[in-house]
Amino acid sequence: MARIPATIITGFLGAGKTSLIRHLLSHADGKRIALLINEFGDVGVDGEILKACGAPSCGQDDIIELANGCICCTVADDFLPAIEKLLAREPMPDHIIVETSGLALPKPLVKAFAWPDIKAAVTVDGVVTVLDASALAAGRIADDLAALEAQRAADETLDHESPIEELFEEQLGCADLVILNKMDLVGAQGPALLAQVQPMIRPGAQIIQVEGAKVDPAVALGIAAAAEDDLDSRPSHHDDGHEHDHEDFETFVVELGPLVSQDGIAALSAAIADLVAAHPIYRIKGFADVAGKPMRLTLQGVGPRLESYFDRPWQPDETRATRLVVIGAHGLDQAAIAQRLQGAVATLEAAQ
């Protein structure tokens, strides 16, 4: 039997990995795609976003969320059993997509596919690295470096306290395809960005420039790199097995009442901006119940910005609720943060 192809998608927080996967799922042309999502925090928000995409090629049972830490640090405990679970499914998937967290080292994950029990059934079709062109144009390798530090702190299993710049090199050095995303935001800087990234990729890797993470599945899937057999061409700073320490973190959940109108989004956004300025908060994410709306509102706060969109209808057997996960440095004043968020919603309710 032909081995099932697997695509590893890597890139920093905010680069567009989830948007890319949603696009691939919605244009799968009947191909059955299974997902392994490397989430962190108390609530699997990224996994929930993908489950809500509505693509017939990927049902909820085809998504496995690995929430126990950086995927490259928990290969034996989490990743390999997850792959074995997918291989036991009937019917088996036509393609597997693995979305790593922004801090994962791609090469150890590629190595895991060379384990005999896995290699007999699965091959790494390609490693795809998503870059945020707008951040690069502003002189940063990621849109919000503080949020990356939050990811680092939020993972107790992380054993590679790599500098962010080093992780950037790791992701580019292992990639078969590099996606320069958000090119619509960089204007005339496009050619300069391409010239900046080109020397950093491995020989034979390709770079494409896109908007909104819209990549033809025929380009992203079907690379046929067999990366597990090509490890020597993918040098890593960690080939010597060097390990590093990690910092403490804090994450907690805030339950809020329904947002009584669209004004609630603006109120929450203002509250988040205030909190980020006053507390070491790196990321806020979750879902919201907007009164009178049949759709669930997805909220993602990175730094002082809050992005929101309606992702799917509330299900008949689902409890409508507004629930936010707050991630930040150890020692957060949880009471003050919760009070500010709750106060933003309560003020609107009183004004109605």
Sequence and secondary structure as in RCSB ss.txt:
>XXXX:A:sequence
MARIPATIITGFLGAGKTSLIRHLLSHADGKRIALLINEFGDVGVDGEILKACGAPSCGQDDIIELANGCICCTV
ADDFLPAIEKLLAREPMPDHIIVETSGLALPKPLVKAFAWPDIKAAVTVDGVVTVLDASALAAGRIADDLAALEA
QRAADETLDHESPIEELFEEQLGCADLVILNKMDLVGAQGPALLAQVQPMIRPGAQIIQVEGAKVDPAVALGIAA
AAEDDLDSRPSHHDDGHEHDHEDFETFVVELGPLVSQDGIAALSAAIADLVAAHPIYRIKGFADVAGKPMRLTLQ
GVGPRLESYFDRPWQPDETRATRLVVIGAHGLDQAAIAQRLQGAVATLEAAQ
>XXXX:A:secstr
   EEEEEEEE TTSSHHHHHHHHHHT TT  EEEEEE  SSS HHHHHHHTT  TTS GGGEEEE SS GGGSI
IIIIHHHHHHHHTSSS  SEEEEE  TT  HHHHHHHTTSHHHHTTEEEEEEEEEEEHHHHHTT SSS HHHHHH
HHHT TT      HHHHHHHHHHH SEEEEE GGGTGGGHHHHHHHHGGGS TT EEEE STT   HHHHS    
 GGG GGGS  TTTT        EEEEEEEE  B STHHHHHHHHHHHHHHHHS EEEEEEEE BTT SEEEEEE
EETTEEEEEEEEE  TTS   EEEEEEEETT  HHHHHHHHHHHHHHHHHH 
